[in-house]
Amino acid sequence: MSEIELNEQVSLRPIHPDNHAEHFALMKRVYPPAFNYLWPDNGTWYVEQTHGKTALLADLAEPDAPYQHVYFKNKLIGIYRLKLNSINPDFPDEPALKLDRLYHADTIRNHGICSLLIDHAKVETLKFGKQLLWLERMGTNDATIGFYYKHGFVDGGQFRLPFELMYPHFRGMYRIAWRVNGTLG
């Protein structure tokens, strides 16, 4: 996989095992300001569990799951990961692509970058012949929830995260989906 230029300022570059140090530093910088309220330790455990070297190498070894760094004006500002063959529990018979990870620095809000990334995920959904693009989201950020609705996503099922170190009242998660033909249900 090579670099993908989404426009003149935004590109996706594949993550490689030797990128771990910069990846981990990015996530230690990006995750806590957005999600520290979920955790007694401000998200330290989660970042280590999900973005530590062992976890990153396992993610990179997964087939059909491109994992990329997001660059804005040649500066590393986020991560983006698709799972090209991921069944949505709400629609198990639908060929689906999952937007597994999308995190970015707060400093790039209102530049249209996340819209560009969602549009790219929709293009990939079509390219790979899938009927459904889906993701899992927290139920606590109204701006993010509104963003996904604006992009045509609708609510699906709910579940709870099993993370004992997370405050229990924040463990609720929602699956949301966008269908190629525009209808769900």
N, C-alpha and C positions, 0 to 999 in steps of 0.2 A: 504494500500500500504506500502511496506517495502523498505528498502534500496536496490538499484541495483548497483552491482559492475560491471563497464564497463571494467575495468582491475585492476591490482594490485595497481594503483595509483589514479584512477578516479572512483568516485561513485556519485550516485544520491540519495538524501534523501528527502522524502516528506516534504513539508512545512506544518506546523501546525499553527493555530492562535497564539499560544504562542511564535512562532518564529519571530513575527513581528519586534521586536527591532533589532535583528541581520540582518533581511532581509532589513529593511529600512537603517540601517547603511551601509550595503553592497552596496545598490543601490546609496546612496549618495557618496560613494567612487568610484564606477565603472562607473556610467552614465556620470557625468560631464566631465571627461577627454576625453571621446570619442565623446561627442555630444554637448559640451557647445557652440560651434560656431553656433548652430541652434537657440539659444535663447538669447534674451537680458538679461535674468536673469541667464544665464549659465545652465539652465535646472532645476532650483529649483522647479518651478511650475510643470513641467512634472513629476518629481520624486515624489512629494507630491500627485499629481492627480492619478498616476498609481501605486504607491507603498506605499502610506499612509495606515494607519490601515483600514479605511473603504473600500478602493479599494482592499486591500489584502483579507479581509474577503469575499468580494463579489466574487473575483476570486476563492477563496478556496471553495465557496459554489456551483460553477458551476459543474454540473455533467459531466462526461466524459472529464475532462480537468485536468489531473494530473499536478501538479505544484511542481517542485523540486528545491532544492539547489544543486549546483554542487560543489563537493569537490575534491581537488587535494592534495594528500599527507596529507589527513585529515584536510586541510585548506579550509574554505569556499571561493570560488573564482567566483561564478556565479549563474545564474538562468536558468531554462529550463522548458518550459511549452508547452505541446501538447494539441490540441483540437482534440479529437478522431473522432468527427463527425462534420466536418466543411466544408460547401459547398464553393467551389471556384467559384466566380462570372464568371470567364472565362470559366469554364467547369461545369455548374450547374447540369448536369446529371451524373457526375462521383463521385463515392464514394471517399471521400477525408479525409485526416488527415492534420491538419494545425500545423506547427511549429510556435507557437504563440509568444514565447519569448525565446531568447537566448542572454544573456548578460554575459560578463565575465570580469575579471580584465585584463588590458593590460599586466600585468607582466607574464601571462601564455601563451602569443603568442609563436608560434613555438614549442609547446610541443605536437601537434596533438590532443589536447582535443576537439576542435570544429569539427574536422573530425570524431572523435569518437562519438560525439553527433549527427552529421548528420547521420552517419551510424546507430546509435541506432534508430533515427527517421524513417529511411528507413525500418529497421527490424519491428518496430511497425506498419508501414503502411502495410506491408505484413501480419503481425500477425492478424491485425484487418480486413483483407480482403478488404483494400482500393486499389484504382487504382492510386491515386494521393497523393503526399506529396507537400504541398505548403506553402509559407510564403510571408510576405510583407517586402520589403526592401527599404531603402533610396536610392536615386540615387547619393549620394555624396562621397562614399568611394570606390575607384577603387579596393583596395585590397580585400575588402569584396565581392564586385561584382564578381571579378575573382575567389575567393574562391568558391562561389556557382556554377559558371559555371564549375569549375574543378570537382565538385561533380555531374554534370549532370543536373543541373537546367537550364531551359530556360525561357526567358522573356514571360510574359503574359500581362495583362492589366495594366493600369495606373490609379491613382486617386490622389486627393489632400487631405491632412490632414486638418481638420477643426479647428486646434488650432490657435486661433487669437494671442496668445502670442508668437508664433513661427515666425521667420522672413519669410515673404511670399515667397521669392524665394527658400526656402528650404522645402516647404510643399509637393513637388511632391514625390509620392511613386509608387513603382512597385510591381506587384504580379509576383512571379516566381514559377515554379513548376517542379517537377520530377515525371515522370510517371513510374509505375512498368514495363511496357513493353518497355519503352525507347522511345516512340514516343508521340509527342504532336501535336495537330492541327487537 
